[in-house]
Amino acid sequence: MDVLNKLKEKIDSFQLNERALKTLSKIKNVESDDDLFPKFLKGYSRDEIIFKPKQQVLELYNFTGFDLSVLTIIGIYINDIEKKWSDNLKPIGYFEYQTDINGEYINDYFEIEDPKYSS
């Protein structure tokens, strides 16, 4: 258990949730919706979406052999006006922020799975 605690302390020291949220804040700080990639937010306005840390996962990833990476997952939500979801937040997608075991950025991925309007 001591090894897990040391690993958790190391990962916590990288402040990955904060770094991922800082990356996502750029979406809310663009000058206009026209500056975003077309249909990036799939019908939602920047003011509707809420970002909330969800989980962190250790992965063995095949970069140059099997390397350990940390995947920080931020949930993307909107206010749940129907009051069906816990915390009154309806999940609509996620953001993955991937780093190596030393906190160095590898990749990120943004996905809205539940568009505002069905086609």
Backbone bond lengths (Angstrom), bond angles and torsions (degrees), N, CA, C in turn:
res aa  C-N    CA-C-N  psi(-1)  N-CA   C-N-CA  omega(-1)  CA-C   N-CA-C  phi
1 M - - - 1.455 - - 1.526 110.84 -
2 D 1.311 117.14 -30.03 1.457 121.12 179.49 1.528 111.32 -61.14
3 V 1.329 117.06 -37.37 1.467 121.29 178.59 1.524 109.91 -64.14
4 L 1.330 117.34 -42.53 1.461 120.59 179.08 1.524 111.91 -64.55
5 N 1.322 116.39 -40.32 1.471 119.84 178.05 1.526 110.99 -63.56
6 K 1.324 117.19 -41.89 1.463 120.50 178.76 1.523 110.88 -65.47
7 L 1.314 116.92 -39.82 1.463 121.18 177.70 1.521 110.14 -64.26
8 K 1.330 117.18 -43.94 1.468 121.21 178.20 1.523 110.63 -61.58
9 E 1.329 117.70 -44.08 1.462 120.90 178.29 1.530 110.95 -60.28
10 K 1.331 115.80 -42.60 1.464 120.42 179.63 1.519 110.21 -61.98
11 I 1.331 117.14 -48.45 1.462 121.43 -179.23 1.526 110.73 -64.30
12 D 1.330 117.11 -41.69 1.463 120.37 178.69 1.529 111.21 -60.99
13 S 1.327 117.34 -34.05 1.467 120.78 -178.29 1.531 111.87 -65.67
14 F 1.308 118.55 -20.21 1.464 121.75 179.40 1.529 112.38 -80.30
15 Q 1.324 117.01 -12.54 1.469 123.04 -179.84 1.536 111.24 51.76
16 L 1.320 115.41 51.63 1.464 120.54 -175.01 1.523 113.20 -66.67
17 N 1.341 117.42 -37.67 1.470 118.91 176.74 1.524 109.82 -58.99
18 E 1.326 116.31 -45.40 1.456 120.90 -179.11 1.528 110.93 -64.45
19 R 1.326 117.02 -41.13 1.466 120.41 179.49 1.528 111.21 -65.32
20 A 1.338 116.68 -41.14 1.466 120.51 178.49 1.527 110.21 -65.07
21 L 1.332 116.81 -43.62 1.464 120.08 179.20 1.527 111.43 -65.07
22 K 1.323 116.91 -34.84 1.463 120.42 177.22 1.531 110.14 -64.57
23 T 1.328 116.26 -40.88 1.463 120.31 176.76 1.527 110.04 -61.24
24 L 1.333 116.21 -44.19 1.470 120.22 -179.84 1.523 112.50 -68.09
25 S 1.321 117.53 -28.39 1.467 119.65 -179.45 1.521 111.27 -61.80
26 K 1.324 117.24 -23.10 1.468 120.54 178.20 1.527 110.77 -62.19
27 I 1.332 117.07 -30.43 1.465 120.93 177.84 1.522 110.13 -63.95
28 K 1.322 116.07 -39.97 1.459 119.93 -177.63 1.524 112.03 -80.25
29 N 1.320 117.69 -12.37 1.465 120.43 -175.87 1.521 114.64 -104.75
30 V 1.330 118.44 2.76 1.464 118.84 175.52 1.531 108.52 -66.66
31 E 1.314 116.96 154.65 1.461 120.17 -172.65 1.520 113.58 -66.47
32 S 1.330 116.76 -36.97 1.463 119.16 179.06 1.524 109.04 -152.49
33 D 1.318 115.65 162.20 1.461 119.81 178.18 1.526 111.17 -60.89
34 D 1.336 116.96 -25.50 1.462 120.70 178.50 1.529 111.76 -65.76
35 D 1.339 116.68 -22.47 1.465 120.60 179.96 1.527 112.22 -77.95
36 L 1.324 117.31 -15.50 1.460 120.81 178.00 1.523 109.22 -81.36
37 F 1.314 115.78 154.56 1.456 120.40 173.95 1.527 108.15 -54.76
38 P 1.327 118.53 135.84 1.475 120.15 -177.38 1.537 112.04 -51.66
39 K 1.298 114.41 132.33 1.467 123.35 177.19 1.529 113.01 64.50
40 F 1.326 117.86 17.01 1.462 122.29 -178.43 1.530 112.06 -57.54
41 L 1.323 116.09 -42.41 1.463 120.17 -178.43 1.519 113.04 -93.48
42 K 1.315 117.00 6.11 1.470 124.73 174.44 1.525 113.01 49.07
43 G 1.341 115.58 47.64 1.452 121.36 174.11 1.518 115.39 96.50
44 Y 1.319 118.32 -15.02 1.465 121.18 179.34 1.522 109.71 -84.99
45 S 1.316 115.90 146.49 1.460 119.44 173.00 1.529 107.85 -84.86
46 R 1.315 115.56 160.34 1.469 119.80 179.09 1.525 110.99 -60.99
47 D 1.332 117.00 -31.38 1.463 120.20 -178.65 1.523 113.09 -73.45
48 E 1.318 118.24 -20.18 1.470 121.60 -179.18 1.526 113.21 -80.38
49 I 1.321 117.14 -30.26 1.464 119.35 -171.95 1.524 111.77 -84.11
50 I 1.324 114.06 145.36 1.465 123.17 -178.99 1.524 107.13 -127.83
51 F 1.322 116.41 133.94 1.461 121.85 177.84 1.520 109.02 -106.99
52 K 1.334 115.84 134.27 1.465 120.23 -178.59 1.530 108.73 -145.15
53 P 1.351 117.16 127.13 1.469 118.98 177.53 1.521 110.73 -54.68
54 K 1.341 115.35 137.28 1.459 121.05 -175.51 1.527 111.60 -115.21
55 Q 1.333 117.52 -53.27 1.458 119.63 -178.42 1.523 110.69 -165.71
56 Q 1.331 114.55 165.39 1.453 121.82 171.63 1.516 108.05 -127.81
57 V 1.325 115.18 140.03 1.458 121.94 -174.82 1.524 108.80 -130.20
58 L 1.328 116.57 135.26 1.459 120.75 170.78 1.513 107.58 -90.64
59 E 1.328 116.14 132.55 1.461 121.14 -177.81 1.522 110.14 -127.69
60 L 1.303 114.28 146.66 1.458 119.49 165.13 1.507 105.93 -93.44
61 Y 1.313 117.03 118.52 1.447 121.68 -173.73 1.513 109.29 -123.81
62 N 1.304 117.67 138.39 1.449 121.72 -175.35 1.527 111.28 -89.94
63 F 1.343 116.15 81.99 1.467 121.02 173.84 1.527 108.35 -90.43
64 T 1.316 115.15 -63.98 1.477 122.34 179.76 1.517 106.86 -132.76
65 G 1.292 117.05 61.91 1.456 122.05 -166.27 1.513 104.86 103.24
66 F 1.284 117.84 -159.90 1.461 119.63 178.17 1.511 109.31 -101.20
67 D 1.330 115.09 107.68 1.456 122.98 -178.63 1.519 109.26 -106.57
68 L 1.311 115.47 147.86 1.455 121.48 178.08 1.525 108.75 -83.39
69 S 1.322 116.67 131.31 1.464 120.75 175.77 1.527 108.79 -130.72
70 V 1.335 114.84 162.10 1.459 122.23 178.77 1.524 107.17 -115.34
71 L 1.314 116.04 125.22 1.449 122.35 178.25 1.528 107.97 -108.35
72 T 1.319 115.93 113.59 1.462 122.02 177.44 1.522 107.03 -97.68
73 I 1.323 115.94 123.47 1.463 120.84 -176.59 1.524 109.11 -112.00
74 I 1.327 114.16 124.79 1.463 121.60 177.66 1.523 106.93 -109.80
75 G 1.314 117.03 125.90 1.454 120.62 176.76 1.519 110.94 -76.08
76 I 1.315 116.08 145.08 1.460 122.00 174.86 1.524 106.65 -111.03
77 Y 1.330 116.28 124.35 1.457 122.24 -172.18 1.528 110.93 -131.97
78 I 1.333 114.30 165.44 1.459 122.50 165.64 1.523 106.56 -129.09
79 N 1.328 116.56 160.90 1.462 119.59 175.64 1.519 109.23 -63.09
80 D 1.330 115.76 134.70 1.462 122.36 -178.01 1.519 109.16 -92.30
81 I 1.323 116.10 95.87 1.465 119.49 -178.25 1.527 112.04 -71.57
82 E 1.339 117.54 -19.08 1.464 121.30 178.95 1.522 112.28 -86.96
83 K 1.315 117.54 -6.13 1.476 123.96 177.15 1.527 112.20 58.07
84 K 1.339 117.24 42.11 1.467 122.13 179.66 1.527 112.36 -98.55
85 W 1.332 117.86 -19.21 1.464 121.70 -173.33 1.528 110.33 -109.96
86 S 1.336 115.32 152.38 1.460 119.16 177.38 1.522 109.49 -63.48
87 D 1.298 116.61 150.26 1.471 123.86 -177.60 1.530 112.14 60.52
88 N 1.327 116.78 11.78 1.469 121.97 -177.81 1.525 112.42 53.88
89 L 1.345 115.62 34.85 1.456 122.17 176.87 1.521 109.20 -120.73
90 K 1.319 116.31 120.27 1.459 121.49 178.97 1.536 108.65 -92.31
91 P 1.351 117.16 121.77 1.467 118.74 179.17 1.529 110.89 -71.46
92 I 1.340 114.66 134.35 1.468 119.24 177.94 1.528 111.53 -125.04
93 G 1.329 117.62 -8.97 1.455 119.66 -179.19 1.517 111.94 177.02
94 Y 1.323 114.98 -163.62 1.466 120.05 -177.52 1.528 110.32 -156.92
95 F 1.322 114.19 162.02 1.453 122.54 175.12 1.525 107.00 -130.42
96 E 1.328 116.08 128.81 1.465 121.29 177.91 1.524 108.78 -109.28
97 Y 1.317 115.52 129.93 1.463 122.76 178.47 1.522 106.24 -121.16
98 Q 1.323 116.85 111.73 1.465 121.43 -172.85 1.521 110.78 -107.61
99 T 1.323 115.32 132.93 1.461 122.51 176.53 1.517 109.09 -130.95
100 D 1.331 115.42 163.60 1.459 117.90 171.73 1.531 108.24 -79.28
101 I 1.297 117.14 179.90 1.465 122.09 -175.45 1.535 112.42 -67.14
102 N 1.328 116.19 -12.57 1.465 120.86 177.86 1.530 112.27 -101.33
103 G 1.336 116.52 9.46 1.457 120.90 176.23 1.515 114.82 84.42
104 E 1.335 117.51 7.55 1.461 120.61 178.90 1.528 109.71 -80.83
105 Y 1.326 115.19 132.14 1.461 122.20 -178.55 1.528 111.32 -58.42
106 I 1.347 115.54 136.26 1.463 121.70 174.92 1.527 110.06 -115.73
107 N 1.342 116.10 -53.04 1.456 119.37 -171.63 1.519 109.53 -164.18
108 D 1.321 116.68 164.79 1.459 120.67 169.76 1.522 109.02 -145.14
109 Y 1.325 114.86 161.73 1.457 120.53 -176.70 1.524 108.23 -149.79
110 F 1.333 117.27 130.27 1.462 124.14 -179.32 1.517 108.34 -116.95
111 E 1.329 117.26 129.78 1.470 120.16 -178.83 1.523 110.16 -143.82
112 I 1.322 115.85 123.23 1.475 120.55 168.17 1.519 105.63 -102.08
113 E 1.334 115.21 114.09 1.460 121.96 -174.86 1.528 113.15 -89.34
114 D 1.326 116.33 -22.23 1.455 121.35 -175.69 1.534 109.04 -119.45
115 P 1.335 117.50 89.81 1.470 119.46 -178.38 1.520 111.12 -63.43
116 K 1.317 114.63 154.62 1.467 119.80 -178.02 1.524 111.18 -64.68
117 Y 1.301 116.10 -40.63 1.467 120.31 -178.46 1.513 108.72 -120.67
118 S 1.312 116.50 131.18 1.469 120.45 176.16 1.519 109.03 -80.63
119 S 1.340 114.82 144.43 1.463 116.77 -180.00 1.508 111.01 -95.19
